[in-house]
């Protein structure tokens, strides 16, 4: 049986937490930043946990994490 392949795009976007979940960065911080408030941009910096309904999909893309 061959090894399973890790989805390389997912490997760059998600990292495993100690409790078994996955961390992800927030979107909307790439462009059109002038109309967004400083508070909104600051809060978008902090990483979030992947939603529980999506964890199974991320785990399937990252079999060895």
mmCIF file of the N, C-alpha and C atoms, coordinates in Angstrom:
data_MODEL
# 
_entry.id   MODEL 
# 
loop_
_atom_site.group_PDB 
_atom_site.id 
_atom_site.type_symbol 
_atom_site.label_atom_id 
_atom_site.label_alt_id 
_atom_site.label_comp_id 
_atom_site.label_asym_id 
_atom_site.label_entity_id 
_atom_site.label_seq_id 
_atom_site.pdbx_PDB_ins_code 
_atom_site.Cartn_x 
_atom_site.Cartn_y 
_atom_site.Cartn_z 
_atom_site.occupancy 
_atom_site.B_iso_or_equiv 
_atom_site.pdbx_formal_charge 
_atom_site.auth_seq_id 
_atom_site.auth_comp_id 
_atom_site.auth_asym_id 
_atom_site.auth_atom_id 
_atom_site.pdbx_PDB_model_num 
ATOM 1   N N  . UNK A 1 1  ? 0.854   -1.190 0.000  1.00 0.00 ? 1  UNK A N  1 
ATOM 2   C CA . UNK A 1 1  ? 0.000   0.000  0.000  1.00 0.00 ? 1  UNK A CA 1 
ATOM 3   C C  . UNK A 1 1  ? 0.898   1.251  0.000  1.00 0.00 ? 1  UNK A C  1 
ATOM 4   N N  . UNK A 1 2  ? 0.703   2.150  -0.956 1.00 0.00 ? 2  UNK A N  1 
ATOM 5   C CA . UNK A 1 2  ? 1.542   3.355  -0.969 1.00 0.00 ? 2  UNK A CA 1 
ATOM 6   C C  . UNK A 1 2  ? 1.159   4.323  0.142  1.00 0.00 ? 2  UNK A C  1 
ATOM 7   N N  . UNK A 1 3  ? 2.076   5.223  0.409  1.00 0.00 ? 3  UNK A N  1 
ATOM 8   C CA . UNK A 1 3  ? 1.798   6.248  1.410  1.00 0.00 ? 3  UNK A CA 1 
ATOM 9   C C  . UNK A 1 3  ? 0.709   7.187  0.914  1.00 0.00 ? 3  UNK A C  1 
ATOM 10  N N  . UNK A 1 4  ? -0.014  7.785  1.858  1.00 0.00 ? 4  UNK A N  1 
ATOM 11  C CA . UNK A 1 4  ? -1.000  8.807  1.501  1.00 0.00 ? 4  UNK A CA 1 
ATOM 12  C C  . UNK A 1 4  ? -0.278  10.119 1.278  1.00 0.00 ? 4  UNK A C  1 
ATOM 13  N N  . UNK A 1 5  ? -0.814  10.936 0.370  1.00 0.00 ? 5  UNK A N  1 
ATOM 14  C CA . UNK A 1 5  ? -0.210  12.237 0.095  1.00 0.00 ? 5  UNK A CA 1 
ATOM 15  C C  . UNK A 1 5  ? -0.875  13.316 0.935  1.00 0.00 ? 5  UNK A C  1 
ATOM 16  N N  . UNK A 1 6  ? -0.054  14.205 1.465  1.00 0.00 ? 6  UNK A N  1 
ATOM 17  C CA . UNK A 1 6  ? -0.544  15.381 2.175  1.00 0.00 ? 6  UNK A CA 1 
ATOM 18  C C  . UNK A 1 6  ? -0.924  16.439 1.150  1.00 0.00 ? 6  UNK A C  1 
ATOM 19  N N  . UNK A 1 7  ? -2.043  17.089 1.333  1.00 0.00 ? 7  UNK A N  1 
ATOM 20  C CA . UNK A 1 7  ? -2.425  18.214 0.492  1.00 0.00 ? 7  UNK A CA 1 
ATOM 21  C C  . UNK A 1 7  ? -1.533  19.391 0.863  1.00 0.00 ? 7  UNK A C  1 
ATOM 22  N N  . UNK A 1 8  ? -0.640  19.782 -0.039 1.00 0.00 ? 8  UNK A N  1 
ATOM 23  C CA . UNK A 1 8  ? 0.378   20.775 0.280  1.00 0.00 ? 8  UNK A CA 1 
ATOM 24  C C  . UNK A 1 8  ? -0.223  22.161 0.509  1.00 0.00 ? 8  UNK A C  1 
ATOM 25  N N  . UNK A 1 9  ? -1.314  22.484 -0.178 1.00 0.00 ? 9  UNK A N  1 
ATOM 26  C CA . UNK A 1 9  ? -1.981  23.759 0.052  1.00 0.00 ? 9  UNK A CA 1 
ATOM 27  C C  . UNK A 1 9  ? -2.551  23.831 1.451  1.00 0.00 ? 9  UNK A C  1 
ATOM 28  N N  . UNK A 1 10 ? -3.127  22.726 1.918  1.00 0.00 ? 10 UNK A N  1 
ATOM 29  C CA . UNK A 1 10 ? -3.681  22.684 3.272  1.00 0.00 ? 10 UNK A CA 1 
ATOM 30  C C  . UNK A 1 10 ? -2.575  22.707 4.318  1.00 0.00 ? 10 UNK A C  1 
ATOM 31  N N  . UNK A 1 11 ? -1.439  22.073 4.010  1.00 0.00 ? 11 UNK A N  1 
ATOM 32  C CA . UNK A 1 11 ? -0.331  22.040 4.966  1.00 0.00 ? 11 UNK A CA 1 
ATOM 33  C C  . UNK A 1 11 ? 0.208   23.436 5.237  1.00 0.00 ? 11 UNK A C  1 
ATOM 34  N N  . UNK A 1 12 ? 0.122   24.330 4.230  1.00 0.00 ? 12 UNK A N  1 
ATOM 35  C CA . UNK A 1 12 ? 0.602   25.698 4.407  1.00 0.00 ? 12 UNK A CA 1 
ATOM 36  C C  . UNK A 1 12 ? -0.408  26.570 5.136  1.00 0.00 ? 12 UNK A C  1 
ATOM 37  N N  . UNK A 1 13 ? -1.669  26.148 5.191  1.00 0.00 ? 13 UNK A N  1 
ATOM 38  C CA . UNK A 1 13 ? -2.730  26.980 5.765  1.00 0.00 ? 13 UNK A CA 1 
ATOM 39  C C  . UNK A 1 13 ? -3.149  26.579 7.171  1.00 0.00 ? 13 UNK A C  1 
ATOM 40  N N  . UNK A 1 14 ? -2.997  25.307 7.524  1.00 0.00 ? 14 UNK A N  1 
ATOM 41  C CA . UNK A 1 14 ? -3.496  24.815 8.806  1.00 0.00 ? 14 UNK A CA 1 
ATOM 42  C C  . UNK A 1 14 ? -2.355  24.219 9.620  1.00 0.00 ? 14 UNK A C  1 
ATOM 43  N N  . UNK A 1 15 ? -2.432  24.392 10.932 1.00 0.00 ? 15 UNK A N  1 
ATOM 44  C CA . UNK A 1 15 ? -1.478  23.718 11.813 1.00 0.00 ? 15 UNK A CA 1 
ATOM 45  C C  . UNK A 1 15 ? -2.239  23.113 12.976 1.00 0.00 ? 15 UNK A C  1 
ATOM 46  N N  . UNK A 1 16 ? -1.753  21.978 13.431 1.00 0.00 ? 16 UNK A N  1 
ATOM 47  C CA . UNK A 1 16 ? -2.432  21.222 14.473 1.00 0.00 ? 16 UNK A CA 1 
ATOM 48  C C  . UNK A 1 16 ? -2.220  21.881 15.839 1.00 0.00 ? 16 UNK A C  1 
ATOM 49  N N  . UNK A 1 17 ? -3.258  21.866 16.671 1.00 0.00 ? 17 UNK A N  1 
ATOM 50  C CA . UNK A 1 17 ? -3.127  22.367 18.033 1.00 0.00 ? 17 UNK A CA 1 
ATOM 51  C C  . UNK A 1 17 ? -2.926  21.187 18.980 1.00 0.00 ? 17 UNK A C  1 
ATOM 52  N N  . UNK A 1 18 ? -2.517  21.485 20.191 1.00 0.00 ? 18 UNK A N  1 
ATOM 53  C CA . UNK A 1 18 ? -2.249  20.424 21.167 1.00 0.00 ? 18 UNK A CA 1 
ATOM 54  C C  . UNK A 1 18 ? -3.516  19.674 21.541 1.00 0.00 ? 18 UNK A C  1 
ATOM 55  N N  . UNK A 1 19 ? -4.669  20.343 21.451 1.00 0.00 ? 19 UNK A N  1 
ATOM 56  C CA . UNK A 1 19 ? -5.927  19.703 21.833 1.00 0.00 ? 19 UNK A CA 1 
ATOM 57  C C  . UNK A 1 19 ? -6.540  18.903 20.691 1.00 0.00 ? 19 UNK A C  1 
ATOM 58  N N  . UNK A 1 20 ? -5.869  18.863 19.537 1.00 0.00 ? 20 UNK A N  1 
ATOM 59  C CA . UNK A 1 20 ? -6.365  18.045 18.433 1.00 0.00 ? 20 UNK A CA 1 
ATOM 60  C C  . UNK A 1 20 ? -7.121  18.811 17.373 1.00 0.00 ? 20 UNK A C  1 
ATOM 61  N N  . UNK A 1 21 ? -7.308  20.112 17.555 1.00 0.00 ? 21 UNK A N  1 
ATOM 62  C CA . UNK A 1 21 ? -7.975  20.917 16.545 1.00 0.00 ? 21 UNK A CA 1 
ATOM 63  C C  . UNK A 1 21 ? -6.972  21.456 15.542 1.00 0.00 ? 21 UNK A C  1 
ATOM 64  N N  . UNK A 1 22 ? -7.405  22.417 14.741 1.00 0.00 ? 22 UNK A N  1 
ATOM 65  C CA . UNK A 1 22 ? -6.512  23.024 13.759 1.00 0.00 ? 22 UNK A CA 1 
ATOM 66  C C  . UNK A 1 22 ? -6.638  24.532 13.830 1.00 0.00 ? 22 UNK A C  1 
ATOM 67  N N  . UNK A 1 23 ? -5.481  25.213 13.718 1.00 0.00 ? 23 UNK A N  1 
ATOM 68  C CA . UNK A 1 23 ? -5.442  26.670 13.672 1.00 0.00 ? 23 UNK A CA 1 
ATOM 69  C C  . UNK A 1 23 ? -5.470  27.107 12.221 1.00 0.00 ? 23 UNK A C  1 
ATOM 70  N N  . UNK A 1 24 ? -6.048  28.298 11.990 1.00 0.00 ? 24 UNK A N  1 
ATOM 71  C CA . UNK A 1 24 ? -6.038  28.884 10.651 1.00 0.00 ? 24 UNK A CA 1 
ATOM 72  C C  . UNK A 1 24 ? -5.949  30.388 10.787 1.00 0.00 ? 24 UNK A C  1 
ATOM 73  N N  . UNK A 1 25 ? -5.449  31.035 9.750  1.00 0.00 ? 25 UNK A N  1 
ATOM 74  C CA . UNK A 1 25 ? -5.431  32.487 9.721  1.00 0.00 ? 25 UNK A CA 1 
ATOM 75  C C  . UNK A 1 25 ? -6.753  32.999 9.175  1.00 0.00 ? 25 UNK A C  1 
ATOM 76  N N  . UNK A 1 26 ? -7.071  34.257 9.473  1.00 0.00 ? 26 UNK A N  1 
ATOM 77  C CA . UNK A 1 26 ? -8.321  34.847 9.014  1.00 0.00 ? 26 UNK A CA 1 
ATOM 78  C C  . UNK A 1 26 ? -8.127  35.507 7.647  1.00 0.00 ? 26 UNK A C  1 
ATOM 79  N N  . UNK A 1 27 ? -9.213  35.612 6.921  1.00 0.00 ? 27 UNK A N  1 
ATOM 80  C CA . UNK A 1 27 ? -9.179  36.210 5.595  1.00 0.00 ? 27 UNK A CA 1 
ATOM 81  C C  . UNK A 1 27 ? -9.451  37.704 5.672  1.00 0.00 ? 27 UNK A C  1 
ATOM 82  N N  . UNK A 1 28 ? -9.503  38.356 4.513  1.00 0.00 ? 28 UNK A N  1 
ATOM 83  C CA . UNK A 1 28 ? -9.816  39.788 4.350  1.00 0.00 ? 28 UNK A CA 1 
ATOM 84  C C  . UNK A 1 28 ? -8.701  40.702 4.825  1.00 0.00 ? 28 UNK A C  1 
ATOM 85  N N  . UNK A 1 29 ? -7.438  40.256 4.733  1.00 0.00 ? 29 UNK A N  1 
ATOM 86  C CA . UNK A 1 29 ? -6.332  41.125 5.144  1.00 0.00 ? 29 UNK A CA 1 
ATOM 87  C C  . UNK A 1 29 ? -5.327  41.326 4.011  1.00 0.00 ? 29 UNK A C  1 
ATOM 88  N N  . UNK A 1 30 ? -5.712  41.064 2.780  1.00 0.00 ? 30 UNK A N  1 
ATOM 89  C CA . UNK A 1 30 ? -4.771  41.116 1.663  1.00 0.00 ? 30 UNK A CA 1 
ATOM 90  C C  . UNK A 1 30 ? -4.799  42.446 0.922  1.00 0.00 ? 30 UNK A C  1 
ATOM 91  N N  . UNK A 1 31 ? -5.980  42.967 0.647  1.00 0.00 ? 31 UNK A N  1 
ATOM 92  C CA . UNK A 1 31 ? -6.070  44.209 -0.129 1.00 0.00 ? 31 UNK A CA 1 
ATOM 93  C C  . UNK A 1 31 ? -7.351  44.935 0.253  1.00 0.00 ? 31 UNK A C  1 
ATOM 94  N N  . UNK A 1 32 ? -7.513  46.141 -0.296 1.00 0.00 ? 32 UNK A N  1 
ATOM 95  C CA . UNK A 1 32 ? -8.638  47.034 0.043  1.00 0.00 ? 32 UNK A CA 1 
ATOM 96  C C  . UNK A 1 32 ? -8.671  47.248 1.565  1.00 0.00 ? 32 UNK A C  1 
ATOM 97  N N  . UNK A 1 33 ? -7.516  47.658 2.105  1.00 0.00 ? 33 UNK A N  1 
ATOM 98  C CA . UNK A 1 33 ? -7.398  47.799 3.552  1.00 0.00 ? 33 UNK A CA 1 
ATOM 99  C C  . UNK A 1 33 ? -7.724  49.207 4.036  1.00 0.00 ? 33 UNK A C  1 
ATOM 100 N N  . UNK A 1 34 ? -7.795  50.187 3.121  1.00 0.00 ? 34 UNK A N  1 
ATOM 101 C CA . UNK A 1 34 ? -7.979  51.569 3.565  1.00 0.00 ? 34 UNK A CA 1 
ATOM 102 C C  . UNK A 1 34 ? -9.351  51.793 4.155  1.00 0.00 ? 34 UNK A C  1 
ATOM 103 N N  . UNK A 1 35 ? -10.355 51.094 3.665  1.00 0.00 ? 35 UNK A N  1 
ATOM 104 C CA . UNK A 1 35 ? -11.710 51.304 4.185  1.00 0.00 ? 35 UNK A CA 1 
ATOM 105 C C  . UNK A 1 35 ? -11.994 50.493 5.447  1.00 0.00 ? 35 UNK A C  1 
ATOM 106 N N  . UNK A 1 36 ? -11.109 49.576 5.794  1.00 0.00 ? 36 UNK A N  1 
ATOM 107 C CA . UNK A 1 36 ? -11.297 48.772 6.996  1.00 0.00 ? 36 UNK A CA 1 
ATOM 108 C C  . UNK A 1 36 ? -10.683 49.490 8.186  1.00 0.00 ? 36 UNK A C  1 
ATOM 109 N N  . UNK A 1 37 ? -11.361 49.427 9.310  1.00 0.00 ? 37 UNK A N  1 
ATOM 110 C CA . UNK A 1 37 ? -10.875 50.148 10.489 1.00 0.00 ? 37 UNK A CA 1 
ATOM 111 C C  . UNK A 1 37 ? -9.638  49.459 11.061 1.00 0.00 ? 37 UNK A C  1 
ATOM 112 N N  . UNK A 1 38 ? -8.868  50.227 11.806 1.00 0.00 ? 38 UNK A N  1 
ATOM 113 C CA . UNK A 1 38 ? -7.658  49.694 12.436 1.00 0.00 ? 38 UNK A CA 1 
ATOM 114 C C  . UNK A 1 38 ? -7.999  48.564 13.388 1.00 0.00 ? 38 UNK A C  1 
ATOM 115 N N  . UNK A 1 39 ? -9.098  48.715 14.107 1.00 0.00 ? 39 UNK A N  1 
ATOM 116 C CA . UNK A 1 39 ? -9.528  47.669 15.044 1.00 0.00 ? 39 UNK A CA 1 
ATOM 117 C C  . UNK A 1 39 ? -9.841  46.369 14.304 1.00 0.00 ? 39 UNK A C  1 
ATOM 118 N N  . UNK A 1 40 ? -10.542 46.498 13.186 1.00 0.00 ? 40 UNK A N  1 
ATOM 119 C CA . UNK A 1 40 ? -10.914 45.309 12.404 1.00 0.00 ? 40 UNK A CA 1 
ATOM 120 C C  . UNK A 1 40 ? -9.673  44.616 11.860 1.00 0.00 ? 40 UNK A C  1 
ATOM 121 N N  . UNK A 1 41 ? -8.721  45.382 11.338 1.00 0.00 ? 41 UNK A N  1 
ATOM 122 C CA . UNK A 1 41 ? -7.495  44.795 10.798 1.00 0.00 ? 41 UNK A CA 1 
ATOM 123 C C  . UNK A 1 41 ? -6.666  44.144 11.898 1.00 0.00 ? 41 UNK A C  1 
ATOM 124 N N  . UNK A 1 42 ? -6.615  44.766 13.068 1.00 0.00 ? 42 UNK A N  1 
ATOM 125 C CA . UNK A 1 42 ? -5.863  44.207 14.195 1.00 0.00 ? 42 UNK A CA 1 
ATOM 126 C C  . UNK A 1 42 ? -6.470  42.880 14.639 1.00 0.00 ? 42 UNK A C  1 
ATOM 127 N N  . UNK A 1 43 ? -7.798  42.832 14.694 1.00 0.00 ? 43 UNK A N  1 
ATOM 128 C CA . UNK A 1 43 ? -8.452  41.594 15.143 1.00 0.00 ? 43 UNK A CA 1 
ATOM 129 C C  . UNK A 1 43 ? -8.342  40.479 14.112 1.00 0.00 ? 43 UNK A C  1 
ATOM 130 N N  . UNK A 1 44 ? -8.171  40.828 12.848 1.00 0.00 ? 44 UNK A N  1 
ATOM 131 C CA . UNK A 1 44 ? -8.000  39.815 11.811 1.00 0.00 ? 44 UNK A CA 1 
ATOM 132 C C  . UNK A 1 44 ? -6.617  39.170 11.855 1.00 0.00 ? 44 UNK A C  1 
ATOM 133 N N  . UNK A 1 45 ? -5.680  39.778 12.591 1.00 0.00 ? 45 UNK A N  1 
ATOM 134 C CA . UNK A 1 45 ? -4.340  39.195 12.706 1.00 0.00 ? 45 UNK A CA 1 
ATOM 135 C C  . UNK A 1 45 ? -4.343  37.890 13.489 1.00 0.00 ? 45 UNK A C  1 
ATOM 136 N N  . UNK A 1 46 ? -5.215  37.790 14.485 1.00 0.00 ? 46 UNK A N  1 
ATOM 137 C CA . UNK A 1 46 ? -5.152  36.648 15.400 1.00 0.00 ? 46 UNK A CA 1 
ATOM 138 C C  . UNK A 1 46 ? -5.674  35.385 14.718 1.00 0.00 ? 46 UNK A C  1 
ATOM 139 N N  . UNK A 1 47 ? -5.013  34.249 14.939 1.00 0.00 ? 47 UNK A N  1 
ATOM 140 C CA . UNK A 1 47 ? -5.472  33.001 14.339 1.00 0.00 ? 47 UNK A CA 1 
ATOM 141 C C  . UNK A 1 47 ? -6.765  32.514 14.986 1.00 0.00 ? 47 UNK A C  1 
ATOM 142 N N  . UNK A 1 48 ? -7.507  31.707 14.244 1.00 0.00 ? 48 UNK A N  1 
ATOM 143 C CA . UNK A 1 48 ? -8.756  31.137 14.734 1.00 0.00 ? 48 UNK A CA 1 
ATOM 144 C C  . UNK A 1 48 ? -8.671  29.625 14.660 1.00 0.00 ? 48 UNK A C  1 
ATOM 145 N N  . UNK A 1 49 ? -9.582  28.996 15.360 1.00 0.00 ? 49 UNK A N  1 
ATOM 146 C CA . UNK A 1 49 ? -9.721  27.547 15.309 1.00 0.00 ? 49 UNK A CA 1 
ATOM 147 C C  . UNK A 1 49 ? -10.623 27.189 14.117 1.00 0.00 ? 49 UNK A C  1 
ATOM 148 N N  . UNK A 1 50 ? -10.292 26.121 13.405 1.00 0.00 ? 50 UNK A N  1 
ATOM 149 C CA . UNK A 1 50 ? -11.146 25.654 12.322 1.00 0.00 ? 50 UNK A CA 1 
ATOM 150 C C  . UNK A 1 50 ? -12.459 25.170 12.935 1.00 0.00 ? 50 UNK A C  1 
ATOM 151 N N  . UNK A 1 51 ? -13.581 25.483 12.283 1.00 0.00 ? 51 UNK A N  1 
ATOM 152 C CA . UNK A 1 51 ? -14.897 25.112 12.807 1.00 0.00 ? 51 UNK A CA 1 
ATOM 153 C C  . UNK A 1 51 ? -15.017 23.594 12.885 1.00 0.00 ? 51 UNK A C  1 
ATOM 154 N N  . UNK A 1 52 ? -15.743 23.139 13.895 1.00 0.00 ? 52 UNK A N  1 
ATOM 155 C CA . UNK A 1 52 ? -15.829 21.686 14.159 1.00 0.00 ? 52 UNK A CA 1 
ATOM 156 C C  . UNK A 1 52 ? -16.408 20.910 12.974 1.00 0.00 ? 52 UNK A C  1 
ATOM 157 N N  . UNK A 1 53 ? -17.255 21.547 12.164 1.00 0.00 ? 53 UNK A N  1 
ATOM 158 C CA . UNK A 1 53 ? -17.821 20.843 11.013 1.00 0.00 ? 53 UNK A CA 1 
ATOM 159 C C  . UNK A 1 53 ? -16.800 20.676 9.888  1.00 0.00 ? 53 UNK A C  1 
ATOM 160 N N  . UNK A 1 54 ? -15.705 21.434 9.919  1.00 0.00 ? 54 UNK A N  1 
ATOM 161 C CA . UNK A 1 54 ? -14.677 21.348 8.877  1.00 0.00 ? 54 UNK A CA 1 
ATOM 162 C C  . UNK A 1 54 ? -13.446 20.569 9.308  1.00 0.00 ? 54 UNK A C  1 
ATOM 163 N N  . UNK A 1 55 ? -13.376 20.190 10.573 1.00 0.00 ? 55 UNK A N  1 
ATOM 164 C CA . UNK A 1 55 ? -12.173 19.527 11.087 1.00 0.00 ? 55 UNK A CA 1 
ATOM 165 C C  . UNK A 1 55 ? -11.939 18.188 10.389 1.00 0.00 ? 55 UNK A C  1 
ATOM 166 N N  . UNK A 1 56 ? -12.996 17.439 10.097 1.00 0.00 ? 56 UNK A N  1 
ATOM 167 C CA . UNK A 1 56 ? -12.835 16.132 9.452  1.00 0.00 ? 56 UNK A CA 1 
ATOM 168 C C  . UNK A 1 56 ? -12.224 16.286 8.067  1.00 0.00 ? 56 UNK A C  1 
ATOM 169 N N  . UNK A 1 57 ? -12.630 17.307 7.337  1.00 0.00 ? 57 UNK A N  1 
ATOM 170 C CA . UNK A 1 57 ? -12.088 17.547 6.008  1.00 0.00 ? 57 UNK A CA 1 
ATOM 171 C C  . UNK A 1 57 ? -10.602 17.923 6.077  1.00 0.00 ? 57 UNK A C  1 
ATOM 172 N N  . UNK A 1 58 ? -10.239 18.777 7.042  1.00 0.00 ? 58 UNK A N  1 
ATOM 173 C CA . UNK A 1 58 ? -8.834  19.174 7.187  1.00 0.00 ? 58 UNK A CA 1 
ATOM 174 C C  . UNK A 1 58 ? -7.996  17.971 7.614  1.00 0.00 ? 58 UNK A C  1 
ATOM 175 N N  . UNK A 1 59 ? -8.529  17.158 8.493  1.00 0.00 ? 59 UNK A N  1 
ATOM 176 C CA . UNK A 1 59 ? -7.795  15.971 8.947  1.00 0.00 ? 59 UNK A CA 1 
ATOM 177 C C  . UNK A 1 59 ? -7.543  15.000 7.796  1.00 0.00 ? 59 UNK A C  1 
ATOM 178 N N  . UNK A 1 60 ? -8.502  14.914 6.872  1.00 0.00 ? 60 UNK A N  1 
ATOM 179 C CA . UNK A 1 60 ? -8.334  14.037 5.701  1.00 0.00 ? 60 UNK A CA 1 
ATOM 180 C C  . UNK A 1 60 ? -7.258  14.585 4.764  1.00 0.00 ? 60 UNK A C  1 
ATOM 181 N N  . UNK A 1 61 ? -7.154  15.915 4.666  1.00 0.00 ? 61 UNK A N  1 
ATOM 182 C CA . UNK A 1 61 ? -6.118  16.506 3.804  1.00 0.00 ? 61 UNK A CA 1 
ATOM 183 C C  . UNK A 1 61 ? -4.733  16.434 4.424  1.00 0.00 ? 61 UNK A C  1 
ATOM 184 N N  . UNK A 1 62 ? -4.656  16.334 5.775  1.00 0.00 ? 62 UNK A N  1 
ATOM 185 C CA . UNK A 1 62 ? -3.379  16.294 6.476  1.00 0.00 ? 62 UNK A CA 1 
ATOM 186 C C  . UNK A 1 62 ? -3.272  14.989 7.265  1.00 0.00 ? 62 UNK A C  1 
ATOM 187 N N  . UNK A 1 63 ? -3.047  13.870 6.585  1.00 0.00 ? 63 UNK A N  1 
ATOM 188 C CA . UNK A 1 63 ? -3.106  12.574 7.271  1.00 0.00 ? 63 UNK A CA 1 
ATOM 189 C C  . UNK A 1 63 ? -1.998  12.341 8.297  1.00 0.00 ? 63 UNK A C  1 
ATOM 190 N N  . UNK A 1 64 ? -0.864  13.044 8.179  1.00 0.00 ? 64 UNK A N  1 
ATOM 191 C CA . UNK A 1 64 ? 0.261   12.774 9.082  1.00 0.00 ? 64 UNK A CA 1 
ATOM 192 C C  . UNK A 1 64 ? 0.484   13.853 10.117 1.00 0.00 ? 64 UNK A C  1 
ATOM 193 N N  . UNK A 1 65 ? -0.470  14.775 10.258 1.00 0.00 ? 65 UNK A N  1 
ATOM 194 C CA . UNK A 1 65 ? -0.275  15.835 11.254 1.00 0.00 ? 65 UNK A CA 1 
ATOM 195 C C  . UNK A 1 65 ? -0.943  15.475 12.563 1.00 0.00 ? 65 UNK A C  1 
# 
